[in-house]
């Protein structure tokens, strides 16, 4: 059983928003080593924001986010800003509507978009 499946199994009685919030919090704790120094997109409706190392754009910082648009409606967004720019904050450059409704499927779609942005 994968970590995602274990989390979903323990959260079955929660609603989708709560399940995704908890899953994203666990991923954030694992992936972001110094949360106080993280300069990526943040906000109340950004459930997950991760830095993506893109092969094609070496002079930009790229981020992928899972955002809640409304209850049980999500988008996956691509944000970017110049590297080593202390004055520039990331800007959203692209967004994809999430057509899935189950937490596991939403996270799979997020993973697919991350692979796409990496250029693999």
Secondary structure, DSSP 8 states (H G I E B T S, - for coil): --HHHHHHHHTTTS-HHHHHHHHHHHHHHHH-S-GGG--S---TTEEEEEEE--SS-TTEEEEEEEEEEETTEEEEEEEEEETT-SS---EEEEEEE----SHHHHHHHHHHHHHHHHT-
